[in-house]
Amino acid sequence: MDYRIKGGYHPRLDASLMNRLCEGLLLFTGQTEGNLLRKKPTAAADAAFFLFGDFLEEVDEFRAMVGSKDAIELRQQLKLHHRCQSSSSDEQKRAALAMLQLMRAYAQLQDWRDLVKPSEHDAMATLLASPLAKDMKERDQLMPSVNKSRPNLLLPPPPSLYFDRSVEKLLGMYAHTDPNKGLASHLVPSLREHYGMMNRLPDPPKPSVLKMLWTQLTDFIVLILLAAAIVQAGQQEFNSMAVLLIVVVLNTIIGFTQEWKASKTLNALMNLSVPKARVIRDGDQQLIDSEELVPGDLVVLEEGDAIPADLRLIEVAQLEVVEGILTGESLPVLKSSEPVKAKTRRIPLGDCVGNGFMSTTVARGRAKAIVVRTGTQTEIGKISSAIQDGSKRKTKTPVQRKLAKLGKILVLLAVVLCALVVVIGVAWKKDARTMVNIGLSLAVSVIPEGLVAVTTVTMALGVRRMAAKQCIVRTLPAVESLGSVTVICSDKTGTLTEGKMGVAELWTADDTLYRFTESTSLDPRKGAIIHEPAELRRRMIHLPRATGSPVAPRAAGAGGGDEKKVNYASLRSQPLNLDDAEGHPMLFRHAMMIAGLCNNATVSMDEETKEWVPVGDPTEIALTVACQKARLGHAYWRDDELCVKVHERAFDSDRKRMSSIFRQDTKTQKAGHLTFWVLCKGAPEEVLGKCSHAVQPQTFSSNSIASTATGATLVANNEIMPAQPITDDLVEYICTQGSTMASQGLRVLGLALKRVIVPIGYDGDVANDPQMDEDKLTFVALMGLMDPPKQDVKAAVTTCQEAGIRVMMITGDHVDTATAIAEKLGIFNKGIPGMNRAILGRELDLLSEEALLELDPFPNVFARVSPDNKLTIVQALQKRGEIVAMTGDGVNDAPAIKSADVGIAMGIAGTEITKQAADLVLLDDNFATIVSAVLEGRHVFDNILKFIVYLLSCNGAEIFLMLICAMADLETPLTTMMILWANIISDVPPSMAIGVEPKEADLMKRPPRPPTRGVLTKVSWLVIFCQSMTIASLTIAAYVVSIYYLQHNVDDARSVAFTCITMMQLTNSFTARSVQQSMFKMGILGNKWLLAAFFLSLACMLLGIYAPGLSHWLELTPVDAPSWAMVVICCIIMLTLVEFEKAMIRKLHGII
């Protein structure tokens, strides 16, 4: 490095080394000494500052590292303002001037004010105008320690959103981009080389068939089975080997098929790439492949376009962009070219109104923009990379981990038992080779051959049941994982809510409230409008009132003497008669007039499909639907009231309102006059600011209104209502009503109008006529819109909470709206500790990983979150020991869905990539379906637990049988073929039948199984031990009686032992229907599959005993009548002991 700095040449220096050097030097450059009023850099800081400049002059890789940093970060660490003071040394001043000159090599650092503390701009300006600066410029001097001229080159700015840069600064940074002519074509190759990437998403990894097969064959229990098969082959036991290999092949086929179906995780990413882009190069507008774009390209956006890269807007004309694919929110975002000022370098994507993002869609308007990020640097590119990383890190599900652990325990047990049997046999002076073979046979009996296959089949059956409940399972183990879920993280829009806007409430200025039912239904014939009279609201003492305003007297009579004459029945809330549009209250009609006419949306019936089709902005569609339900839609005002639109002032982000001017023709003409209406809607505070009058609410004190004012009047159907001048108290009252609506999660709009009377021959310019301006309006109403919760979601959330599952809301929406919806659903509750915390995405960014993990209580609502935030939340919960299910529909949810233990995508609103990344897909987009899926998951795990207990009880009986006989110096009661045949007929069919056992009634009343709890608890092991010992002891008794009492030879006695142990195992399958409940309470007819399995296994057992050829192959002989009587007695004794054991567990409340 010293050689290169001194003028030598070295082709490259390590970029990562330069990055560490840059960070290290910046740690020292800002060190100061001295008192608070006169701080100055330390000697070490000066040395680091000079060295920083040296590297900046000479080393390309160092320059690249500095170029990737933000101006604010450099300002805080370089502390240039300490080197431009009058007290600074000349060397320090020269270094500061040289540093500013060096930084001008970066397009984003052209303005020195970005690098200097604002309060010290004057000091730096003085230094820049000093003779020292002029002398340095004349001598072309740079850093004091080198004094070499800097190469004259301008480095392109690094990829970033630049949301806080003005258009002027942005064009200065991208100096090669002309705002009218775009980039010069000859610069494109060098820019692509500099940024080092094409504008395309990474290709998804292709599934490897061999790798998937290898994964299946290297499963721990499969390896055990393969090892056992090899041992059997080595001992010339080819029949036993064949049986074991058949089990391995079946398991591999089932597992491979499921994984192959789930292997196409990222193919949908390719569909998110935008194929073409409209750019300006060399002054000509061209249509090029979007992957040819480079940062600095000038892109033209028009309505309907898909945005081809991440952009910074420089010219905007009423641009609205649908960003639901990234933010999850359905409403279009109004864009602006103005910079967004923020204290943090990362803000929610929904707040980046000056940017356009790759793969989002232009809903309306047009714009010009500069490309600032391409390929994997874009938001969608980061998401695709995160999904690929998540697919690589996908961990095993809880049941996979627990079964693997169980398998290792069984292997250890097999090794111990093999060694024990061999040692015991040798101690009895038996042939060592014979004892080793017996030990290996015993090891085979330890392995539950059916465990893997039955687990897989049980999950597959659960998949079929869940499909019938509108839930498609893409990865098989997710079924079981659902049963272990402790936290469900849900997106709000479209999952917990309906995903479309509707008018919920209308509050008119006479203090009357109207509530809309079925507001999101597009059919105007559905739903009602409930009228809550002003007099009723006046008598509601809990309603908000203006500060200092007394409640109006209840009646005109003194002392309230007329109170008895009030007709309380008439004060009840009641639906409006929607068929009598002419008879609606006047202010309600005016509100509907504004909502219906100051509106460009349409909702009409498709004649072919007979469905209502909306066109336009979602908010305006909601207003149109509300008007049509009131029978006061656009057609009514056009045809019946003869209103004709003459001018419109479109909504924009600065005014935050929209107005339309309508002329009302002959029907309302008076002698020589014509009526115009100026109709305005928008943000309540903006609309109120343009109002001069309003109707006085009845709950508002008459003392609050100036009695001398002669207000405007509102007229409808010859009904006149006086409108009084607005006072501060009245504005406060209206704002209080608006705040009340907003606290319910409503998006509030203000409605106002103005009636203008002009002579019949009026031919003025409506757009410029001062009479038609947006001022001196009369305030009419507040309208509250919301995306309402789905009907059955609240009950589903309650069910989750009863089941010990915590539900969290993660949304890109505003925190007030999010908490209001969460409170309605029971997710958020201010009065309950642990459920009363909400947090913003930008607050989340400020927390370290450790601080996030230690949050207590952990928030239930996360608002204004970014895709990175969602992933961070899921990973934090997993580190807290939770089993997390994550739901979502947009691409922004995909990384978190992929990382979660159970990823759940929406089937209707969900994007293809989200569905491919998920484990489950909800066909009806309903949160309540998740609860059904969780119930099914618990059901599957419960059945897996039942058949594991059953399997290990059966196999444990064989272990104890062989071990006790070896210790007692008895002949081996079962041969290897008998053991394998018994395992196949008594393990697999009953276990599969237990896998479809109907769910127990209290499944959703139980808490989730702790993630740290194994498949089997101490109580479970005790149950297995007791049942195994019972079956083994009774079988030994039958074996001994057969040899010594019935005088059977060893082969006949072995057949009796085989029959006895198999019959007890099959009978035990009925008790296995519940680990705790009595068989007599559960019954034996509730599971028809188990009955069929019992008789199938019984038939196989009888065939093995009595069928010629097969019995010889299995080394079995026929069983006589006395032996069958003994078998029946053993089964009765076994049932009695198992029922006693269950009764003890229930009494002691043992945890299975």
N, C-alpha and C positions, 0 to 999 in steps of 0.2 A: 504493500500500500504506500509506503514511504517512497518507493521507486516511482510509482505512478504519479503521486502528487508532485514530485520534483520534476516532472516533465517527461518521464519515461513512458513506456507503453506496456500495458498488460491487457490481453483481450477481454477478460471478464473477472469481476470479483463476485463472490458468493452473495446472492441477494438476501438470503436469510441472515447472513452475518452483518450485512449493511443495515438490515432492519433492526437488529439488536443494538448495533452501534448507534443508530439514530435515536432509539429509545433511551439508551444510556446517556448520551450527551444531553438530551432534553431534560433529563432528571437534574442536571447540574446548571444549565444555562440560566435558570430563574432564581438561583440562590442569592439572597441579599443579606446585608448587614447594616447596622446603624439603627437610629431610633425611628419611630413611626412617621415623623414628619420629613426625615431626610434619609431615606433608604438608598443604598447603592449596591451594585453587584459585587460579590466577593471576587477575590483573585481566581479562585477555582472556577467561578461562573464565567469570568472573562476568558479563561483558557478554553473552557468547553465551548463557549460561543465562537471563538476564533477557529477552533478545530472544526466545529459544525460548518462554518462558512467555507473552510478549506475543502472539505469533502463535497460540499454542495457545488463548488466550482469545478471540481476535477473528476468526480466519480459518477458515472451514469446511473449505476444501481442505487447509489445513495440518493441521487436526485429523484429517482422513481419512488423511493420510500417516503421522501418528504412530500412529493406530489400527491400521495395517497391520503395525506392528513388534511384535516379541515382547518380553515382560517382561525376559528375560535380556539381550537386546541393549540395551534402554533402561537397565537397571541398570549394565551395563558402561560405557556412554558418558556417562550423566548424572552418575555417581559422587555420588549423594546423600549417601553416608556421610561425605564430606569436608565437608559443610555442616551436620552435626548435632552436631559435636564441641563440647566446652566452650570450645575455643579459637577457634571460628568466630565471625565478626562477627554482630551482630543482623540485618543485612541479608541475610547468607547463610542464617541460620536461617529468616528470614521467607520467603526464596525457596524453601527446601527444603519448608517447610510448605505454601506455595502450590502448589508443583509436585505434591505428593501429592494435594492437594485437586483440582487440575485433572485428574490422571490417573484420579480416581474416575469421570470421565465415561465411561470405557471399561469395559465389562462384564468384560473379561478382566484388568483392572488394579485391581479393587476392593480386593484385599488389599495394603496398603503393603509387606508383608514381601517380596513378589515383586520390589520395586524397590530393595531395600536389601540390601547385602552381609550374609549371615547373621551374620557375626561382629560386626556393628555394629547388630544389632537392638535391643540394650539401650540404646545411645546414642540411637537414633531414638525409642524408646518414651519415654525420659526427656524428649526435646524435645516429643513430642506431649502429654505431661502437664504441660508447663511453663506458667507464667502467660502467656508470649508467645503460645503456641498458643491459649490461652483468649481472650486479648485480640483476636487476629486473627479468631477465630470470632465474637466479639461484634460487631466492627466490619465483618464480612463483607469483610475485606481479602484481596487476592490478591497478585499479583506486585508487588514494591516500586516498579517504575517506572510502574505503571498504576493500581493500587488501585481497580479496578472490579469490580463483582460479576459472577460468572460466570453465564451462562444455565443454568437448571436442566434439563438434558436428559441422558439416558443413551444413549450411542451403542451400537448392537448390535456384538458382537464380529466381527472380520473372519473370512472363511472359513479354517479350519485344522482339523487333526485333533484337537488338544488331548489327545493321548494321555497327556501328563504331568500333567493336571489331575484332581484328585479329583472325585467326583460332586458333593460339596458346593460346590466352587469353580465347577464347570461350571454348576450351577443358579444360582449367584450371578451368573455372567456372562450367562446367558440368563434375566434376571430376569422377563421376561414369560411364561416357560414354567413352568407348574405341573406337577410330576411326576405328578400324578393327573388333572388336568383339561386339560393341554396348553395350546395357544395360544388366545387369544380371536380369533374369526374377524375382528373388525374391525381387528386389527393386521396381518393377512396382506398387504393391498395396500401398506401403507406399508413393510413389510419387503421385499416384492418390489421396490418402487421403490428402496429403499436398496441392495439387493444387485445390482439391475440385470440380472437374467436369470431366465428360466424354467428349470425343472429338466429340460432335454432336451439331447441331444447335437447338435452342429452338423450341418446337412444336408450330405451329400456333394456335391461339385461334379458337375454333370451334364456328360457328354461332349458336345463340339460336333463335329458331323459336318464342318462347314465348316473348323473349325480342324485336324481330323485330315487332311483332304484338302490343306489348305494346307501342313501340315508335310511331307506326302509330296512335294508338288510343288516345295517349296523346298529339297529335298535338293541338295547341291552338285553332284553328278554329274548329277542330273536337270536342274538348271538349265543345265549345259553342253550336254546333249543338246537341250534346248529352244532354246538359242542357236544351236546348229548347224542345227536344223530351220528356224529363222527365216532364217539365212543362205542355206540351200538354196532356200527359197521366194523370197527376194529375187533369186536368180539364175535363177528359173524352173525350178529342178530339183525339180519336185513329186514325182517318184518317190522321190528320196532323202529328201525331207521326210517322205513317208508312212511309209517304213521307220523313220525315227527316232522319229516320233510313236507308232508301234505299240509300240516298246520302252518308251517313257515310260508309255503307258497300262497295259501289262501290269505294270510295276513298281509303279505307283500302286495298282492293284487288289490285288495281293498284299500290299503293305505296309499299306494301309488295312484290309483284312480282319483281319489279325493285330492291329492296334492297336484295332480296334473290339471284338474279343473280350476284350482286356485292359483296356477302358476302365471297367469297372464296379467299380473298385477298392474303393470305400467304401460300396456299397449295403448291405452286411451290417451296417454300424454301426447302422442303424435298428432291427435286430432285437435289439440289446443294450439298448435302452431298456426299462425296466420299465413296463408299461402302467398298473398300479394300485398304490396304496399304502394301507395300513391305518394311519390316524392318529387321534389323540385331539384334538379341538378343542371348546372350550366344554364340556368334561366328557363328551362323547359320542364313542364310537368310530365312525369313518366310513371308507368305502372311496371314495377319490378318485383322479382321474388323477394319476399320479406327477409330471407336469410342473407341477402346481399347488403342489408342496411348496416351502417356504421354510426357510432356516436358522432353527432354533428350534422347528420342528414336532416334536411328540412322536409317534414311529412305534412301532407294535407289530409285532414279528416272531414268526412261528410256523413250525413245521416245514414245509419245502417252499417257503417264500416266497422270491422273488427280492428282494434288498435294493434299495430304490428310489433311494437317494442315499448319500453318505458320511455315516456316523453315528458318534456317540460313545455307547457303551452306558452306561445308568444303572441298569438292573435286568437280571439274567441268571439264567436257570434252565437249567443244563446245555446251554448254547448251543454248537453246533458248526457252523462255516460252511465250505463248500467254496470256496476262493479260488484254485483252479487257473487260472481265467481270467486272474488277475492275476499269481500267483506261479509258475505252472507246476507246482506240487506237488499230487499227487492226494489226499493225506491231509486230512481235515477239520481245521480249527484250533479248538481249545477256547478259547472266549472268556471274558473276565472284565471286570467293571466297574472293576477296580482300576487306578490310574494306572501308567504305565510310566516309570520314571526313566531318563534318558539324558543323556549329556554333550553330545550333538549334537542339533540341531533336526530332523535327518532320520534316521530309522531304517528298516530294511527293512520292507516291508509285512507280511511274515510275523511280525514281532515286535510289530505293533500289535494286541495281543490285546484292547484295549479299544475297537476300532473295527470297524465293518462298512462294506464298500465296495460301491458301486453295481454291480449286475449279478452279484454273487456270490450263492450259494444257501445257505439255512439247511438243514443236514443233519438236525439234531435240536435239541430244546429250544425255548425261547421267550425273548423279551427285550423290554425297552422301551429306546428310544434317542432321542437328540436329533439332528436333522439339523444337520450342521455345514458341509457343502459341497454345492453343487448344480451341475447343468449342466456346463459346461466346467471348473469348478474341481475336480470329482471326479477320482479317479484314472483312471477309464475315459474321462472327458471330455478329460483331458490327453493320453491315448493317441490318441484320435480326432483331436484337433487336430494332434498330432505326425505322424500318418499323412498328414493332408491337406498339412501343410507338406512332408513327405518326397516326396509325389507331385508337388508343385510344383518341388522341387529335384532330381528324378530326373535324373541326368546320363547322357550317352551312354555306351554300353559301350565297352570298349577297341577292339574291331574297328570300331565306328562312328567313333570318333575317328581311328583310324589310316587307315581308308578315306577319310575326309574329307581328311586330310592328303595322302594319296596322290593324291586328285583334284586338290587345289590344285597339287601338283607337276606333274601332267600338264597342267593348264591353262597353267602357266608355261612348260612345255616346248613346248606348242602355239604360244603367242605367239612364243617365241623362234624356233621353226622356221619359222613363217609369215614372220616378218620376214627370216629368213636366206634362205629360198627367193626371196622377192621381190627382195631385194638382189642375190642371185646372178644371177637372171634379167635384171634391169635391167642388170647389169654385162655380160651377154652380148648386150646390145642388143636384147632381146626386148620384145614389147609389154607394157607395165606392167599393163594390165587382165587380160591372159591370165595373167600371173605371179601376180597377186593371187588369181585364181580357183584356180590350182594350189595356192597357199599355203593357201587355205581348205579345199581338198580334203584337203591334207596334215593340217590341223588336225583334220578329221573323222576321219582315220585314227588320230590319236593317242588319241582317246577310245575306251576299251574299252566299247562299248555294252552288252555282256553282263555287265559286272562286277556292277552292282547287282542285276540280275535273278537271275543265277546264285548270288550270295551268299545272296539271300533264299530261293531254292529249295533250296539245300544245307542251310540251317538248318531249313527246313520238313521236309525228309527226315530230318534228325537228330531233329526233334520226334517223328516217327512211330516211329523206332527206340527212342527213350527211352520212349515210351508203352508199347511192348511190354515194357519193363523196369520197369513200375510207377512211371514218373515222367512226370507231366503238365507240359508246358511252357506257361505262360500268356503269356509275352512272348518273342517270337522271338529277339532278340539275346542272351538269357540263355544260349542253347545255346553260343554261342562264348565268352561270358564264363566259363562253367564251365571251359573248357579253360585259361584264364589264371589261375584261382584260385590264390592263394598261401597263404591262411589259411581254414580252415573253423571258424567259431564255432558250437558245437552246444549246445543245451539238453540237460540230463541225462535228466530224467524222460520216459520214453516214446520218446525218440530213441536215446540210447545204452543205456538200460535198458528193461525190459519195461513199466514204468509201473504195476506192481501189486506189492503186498507178498507175500512168501513167507517161511516159516521156513527159515533156512539151517542153523542149528546149535542143538543143545540140549546144554548142559553140566550134568550132574547133580552133586550134592554129593559123590558117591563118586568124583569125578574121571573119569567116563566121558563120552565125547563121542559125540554122534549127529549125523550129517550127512544132510540131506534133499536128494534129487535131484528135479528137476522140481517144485520147491516151489510155483511159481506156477500150475501146472495145477490147475484145479478138480476134475478127475476123480480120485477117490480111488484108482482102479485104476492110475494112472500114477505112476511114480517109485518110489524105494526109500529105506529108512532105513539108512544105513551105521553100524554099531556099532564104535566104536574103544575096546576094553576099557581099564579103568583100569590093569591090569598093564602093558599096552603103553605107556600114557602115563607110567607110573612109570619105565619104562626109557628114555624119551626125554629125554636130558640137556639138550636145548635148551628144554624147557618151563619156564615161569616157576615159581619156588617162593617161599614166604614168606621174608622176611628172617630170617636166622639159623637157618633150619630145615634140618638136614642131610637128605640123601637117605636114605630108609629102606633097611635092609639088603636085599640082593637075595634072600637065602634064609635059612632058619632055621639051617642048618648052619654051623658055624664055618668061617671062611675061605671061605665061598661054596662049600662042597663039594657042595651039592645043585644047583648051577647046571646041571649036565648033565641033570638030571631034568626041566628046564623044557620043556614042549611048545610050541615056538615057533610051530608051525603054528596052534595054538589062539589065539595072540595077534594074528593078522592081523585087519585091519579086514574085516568081513564084513557082509552085509545081514541085518537082522532077518527072521525068519519072520513076515510080517505076518498070516498066516492063524491064527497061534497067539497071540491077544491075551492069553490067560491066562498064557502063558509068558514075557511080556516082563519085563525086570528091574523090581524093585519101584519104585525111584525114577523110572524112566521112566514107569511106569504112573501114579504120583502126579503127575508133571509134566503128563502128558496129561489127568489128571483136572482139575487146576487150569485148564489151557488150554481144555479143552472145556466145563467147567461155569461157570467165572467168565467168562461170555461170553454176549453177546446176539445174535450173528450166526448166520445159517443159510446153508447151501449145499445146495441140493436140485436134483433133476433135473426139468426141465419135461417133462411127459408128452407134450406135443404136439411140441415141437421136439427133444426128446431131448438138450437141452443143460443143463449145470449152471449154475444161476442163483444168484449170491450176493446176500444182503441184509444190510446192516449196515455197521459201521465197517470200513475196509480192514484195520486191524491185527487186529481180532477175526475177520475173514474168514480171514486168513492162519492164525491159530491154529486155527480150526475145520477148515480144510483139512488141516493137519498132523495133527490128531487123527483125522480120518476116514481118512487114509492109514495110520495106525497101527491102524485098526479099533477105536479107542477114542474115538469121537465121542460127542456128547451122547446119542444114542439108546442107546449101550451102557450108559452110566452110569444112564440112566433106566430101561431095561427089564431089563438083566441085574443091575445092582448096586442097583437100587431106590432111587436117590437122588432126593429130592424137594426142590425149592428152597423155602425158607421166608422168606428175606430177602436183600436186596441193598443194599450201600453203593456208590453210583455213583461213578465216577471224577470227580475234580475237580482243578483246577490247583493247589490248595493242598496237598492230601494226596498227589497224584501216584500214586494207587493206587486199586484197586477190589477189593472183596471180596464174596463171596457165601456164604451159609450154607445148607448142604444137610443134610437128615435122611436117614439110611440106614435103611431100614425092615427088616422082620422077618428078612430073610436074614442080617443081621449082629447081630441081637439076642442078647445073652447073658442069663443068668438075671437077670431083673429090671432090665435096663439097656437104654438106647437110645443110638445113636451119632449125633453131629452132626459135620459137617466145616465148618470155617471156611477158605475158600479165598481166597487173596489174590494179586493180580498187580499190577505197577506198576514204577516206576523202581527200579532195584536198590538205590540208597542208602536210599530210603524204606522198601522192604520189609525190608531188612537191619536197619534201625533198630527194627523191630517184632519182630524174631526174638530168641529166647533160646537156641535150640538149632539144631544142624545136624549132618548126618552127616559123619564125619571122612573126608576124602579119603585114599586110600592113598598118594599122593605127599607127603602132609603128615606131618611127623614126629609120632610119638606123644607125644614130649616136650612138644609144644605144647599138648596138651589136659590139663586137670587130671584126673589119674587117679582122684581121689576123687569126681568128679561122677557122680551117678546121673542120666543123661540121660533124655529122653523117648524113646519108641520109635515107629517108623513101621511100620504093619501093612498088608499086602496079601496076600490069598490065603494067610493063615496064615504068611506069611514075616515075620520080625521083624528090623529093623535098628536098632541103638542110635543114638540121636542125642545127641551130647555138647553141653554148654553152649558157647556161642560165646565165643571169646577174641579179643583184638585182632589176634593173628597170623592167626587163621583168617579174620577179616573182611578183613584186608589181602590174604590169598591169594585170597579170592573176588573182591575188587575188582580184583586183578590179572588174573584170568580175564576179568572184565567188560571191562577196558580193552583186553585182547588182542582180544576180539570187536569192540569199538567201533572199534579201529584198522583193522579189515577193512571198515569201512563198515557194520557191522551196527547196527540199533537194538535195544538190549538191554533185556529185561524180566526182573525178578526174580520167582520163583514161590515161594510159601511156603504152609503150611497148619497147621491145628491140629485135633486130634481131641479132641472133648469127649464124655465119657461121663456120661449123666444117668439118673436112675431112669425106669422104664418109664412112670410116670404123670406125667411132667414136663409142666406146662402154663404155664411161665413166658413172659414177654415176651422173645422172642429178640432183638429189636432193642435192648433196654436191659439185657439180662442181662450182667453183667461177664464171665462165662465165655466169652461169644461175641464179646468185643471183639477188635479188631485188635491184639492184643499176645500175647506169649509164644508166637509162632509158631515153627515149625520150618522152617528154610530148606531148599528142595528143589532148585532148579535156576535156571540162567540160560538164557534163550532169546534167540537172535539172529535178528532179521528183517531182510530187505533187499529192495530193489527191484533184482533181479539184472541184470547186463549182458546184452544180447542176444547170442546165441551167436556170430554171425559178425561182430560189431562190432570185436573186437580185430584180426582179420585185415584188416578194412577200414582200420582206423587205421594198421596197419603198411604197407599198400599206399600210403596217402596219404603217409606219411613217406618211403617209398622214392621216391615221385614228387616229393619236395621240397615237399610241402604240409604246413603246420603245422596241427595240430588242437587247438582250445582248447575247454574246457568252461566254460559260463556257466550258473549254476544259482542258484536261490533256496534251495537246501538248505544245511545246515551244512558248514563247511569240512572237518571231519574226514571226514564221509561222502563229500563231493565228491572229496577227494584220494584216499581209499581206492578209490573206483570208478575214478577217473582212473588210478591206479597199476595196477589190474588190466587196464585197457584199453591201457596203454602211452602214455597222454597225459601222465602225470606220472611223473617218475623222480628220486628224491632224489639219485642218484649221478651224474646227467648235467647239467652246466651248461647253462642255457637251457631245461631241462625240470623244474626243481625249485622253481618259485616259484608260490605261490598267494596270492591277495589277497582281502580282504573288501570288500563293497560300501561299508561305512562308511569304510574306509580309502581307497577310490577317491574318495569325496566330498571328502576332505581334500586331494587332489592337484589342483594347477592343471593346465590343459591342457598347458602346457609340460613340467611335471614328469611327467605321464602319458606324453607322447611320448618322453621321455628315459629311461624305465624300462629298465634293462638288467640281467638279462634281462627281457623282457616276460613277464608271468605266463602260464602255461598253464591255470590254473584260477582262475575267479572265483566266489566263493561269497557267498550272502546278498545278491544283487544286486537292485536295483530296476529297473523299466522304463527309467528315465533312465540308469542305469548301463549297461545293454545298448546303448543308443543311443550313449552316450559312448565305449564300447569300440570299437564299429564305426567311428565317425568318427575315433577316434585311430589305428586301424590303417590307415584309408584315407590319413590324413595322413602316415603313415610309409611310404607308397608301396606298400601291400599291396592286392591284389585280394581282397575279402572275400566269402565266402559265409556267410550267417547262417541257422541252422535254428531252428525253434521250433514250438510248437503253440498256446500261449495268446495271449490278446489282449495280454498284457504283452510278447510278442515282436514284435508287429506293427510298431511304429515302427522298431525296429532292422532288421527284415526289409525294410521299405520303403526304408530308407536304404542297405542293403548293396548291393554290386555285383550279387550274386545272392541273392535272398531265397528260402528254401526252407521250405515249410509241410508239416505232417503231414496226410495225407488222412483218417486215421481219428480220431485224437485232436484234430486241429486244429480250432479254431473257424472259423466261416465268414469272419469278418473277416480272420483271419490268412491263409486261403487266397486271399482276394481281394487282399490286399496283396503276396502272394508272386509271384515269377517262376516258381517250380517248385513242384509239389505231389507229395509222395511218397505213393502209394496204399497202400503197406505200412508206412508209418511206420518205415522201417528205415534206419539210418545207412549200411549197406552199399550201399543203392541209390544213395546220393550218389556213392560211388566209381565205380559203373557210369556215373552221369551225368557225372562228371568225365572219365572215359575217353571217353565219347561226345563231350563238349565238345572234348577235345583232338583227337579224330578229325575233328570238323567243322572246327576251325581248320587242322588239317594238310591237309585237302582244300581248304579255302579258299586256303591258301598255294600248293598245287600248281596250282590253276587260275588263280590270279593270275599266277604265274610263266609258266604256259602262255599266258594271254591277252596278257600284256605282251610275251612273246617273239614271238607272232604279230603283234601290232600294231606292235611295235618293228621287225620285219622290214619292214613296209610303210613305216614312217617312213624307215629307212635306204635302202630301195629308191628312194623318191621323192627323197630328199635327194641321194643319190649321182648319180642320173640328172640332176637339176637342175644339180649342180655340173659334170657331164661334158657338159653341153649336149646331152643325149639327149632325145628326145621322151618325154613322160610315159608310163611303162609301164602305168599303171592309171588308168581313169576313176573319177569319184566313185561311180558305180553299181557298178562292179566292186569298189571298196574296201568299200562297204557290204555287198554280197552275200557277199564273202569273209569279212567279219567275222561275218555272221550264220551262215553254214553251217559255218565252221571254228572259230568261237568258242563259240557257244551250245550246240549238241548235245554236242560233246566235253567242254566245261566242265561241263555238267550231269552227264555220265557220270563225270567225275573227281570230282565232288561226292559220288558214292556209292561211291567207291573203298573197298574193304575196309581196315580199320585195319591198320597195321603193328604187328609184334609187340612192339616196344620202346617203345610210346607212354608207358606208365606207368613206364618206367625213366628217362625224360628229366626234367630239372628244369623247373619252370614257366617259361614265357617271361617275362622281366622286364617289368614294366608299361611301362618306359620304352623298351623295344625296339620299333621299328616293325614293321609287317607284313613289310617287306623289309629284310634286312641288306645289308651291303656285298657279301657273298658272293652273296646272292640277285640283287643288281643286276648283278654280274659274270656270273652264269649267264644272266640275261636278255640282257645285251649280247652275250655270245658266241653264244648261240643265234640272236638277231636278226640279227647280222652274218653268221653262217653262211648262214641262209636267204636274206637279202637279196643276199649276194654270189653265191650259186648261181643265184638268180632273174635277176640282172643278166646273169650269164654266159649263161643260156638265152635271155634277151631279145636280147642282142647277137648270139649265134649265129643266132637266128631271122631277124634283119634282114640281117646281113652275109654269113652262110654259106648259109642256106636260102633267102635272097632273098624272105622274106615281106614283105608290106606292113605298115604300122604297126598296122592293126586286127588282122591275123592274129598279129603278134608280141605284141600286147597280150594276146590270148587265150592264147598259149603262156605268157607271164609269169603270167597269172592262174592257169592250170592248174598251173604249176610251184610257185608260192608256196602255193597252196591244198593241193596234195598233200603238200608238205613239212610244212605245218602239221598236217594230219591225221595224218601218220606220226609227227610229234613228240608227238602226244597219248599214244602208247604209252610213250614215254620219260618223260612227265610223271607216270606212276603213282607215281614216287618221285623226289624231287629229287636224292637221293644214290645210291640203289641202282641197279644195272645193270638195263636192260630185260630182259636175258636171264635174270637171277635172278628178277625179278618175274614174267616171262612175259607173254604177251599174252591169255591165256584166263581170267585170274583175275577180270576185271571184264567180265561179259557185256554190261552196259549200254554200256561203251565200244566193244565190238565193234559193237553195234547202232548207236551214234551214228556210228561211223566209216563204216559202209555207208550210213546215212541221209544223211550229209553228202556222201559220194561220189556218191550218186544225185542229190542236189540240184545238185552241181557239174556232173555230166554232163547233167542236164536244162537247166541254164543255158547249156551249150555247144551242145547238139545239138537242143533242143526249139524248133521254129519259134515265133515270137511272143515267147516268153520270152527267147530268145537275143538277139532284136532289141532287146527292152526293156532288157536288161542290156548291150547293145553288145558282145556276144561273137560269135565265129565258130568253126566246127568246127576241131578240132586234128587234124593228120595223124599217121601212124605214126612218122616220124622224130622228131617233136616229143615223142611219148609215150616213146620210148626215151630221149630226153634227160632227160625228167622223172624216169624211174625211176632213171637214173644219179645225178641230183641228190639223190634221196631216200636212196640208199645212202651217198653221201658225207656227207650231213648226219647220218645215224645214227652213222656211224663217229666223226665229230668230237664229237658229243654224248656218246658213251660214253667217249671219251678225257677229256673235261672232267669227267665224274662220277668217273672213276678218280682224277684229280688232287685233287678235293675230298675224297674219302675218305682219300687218302694224307696230305693236309695238315690233316685234321680241321676243315674249314671249317664255320662256324656259319651255317646257312641261316635 
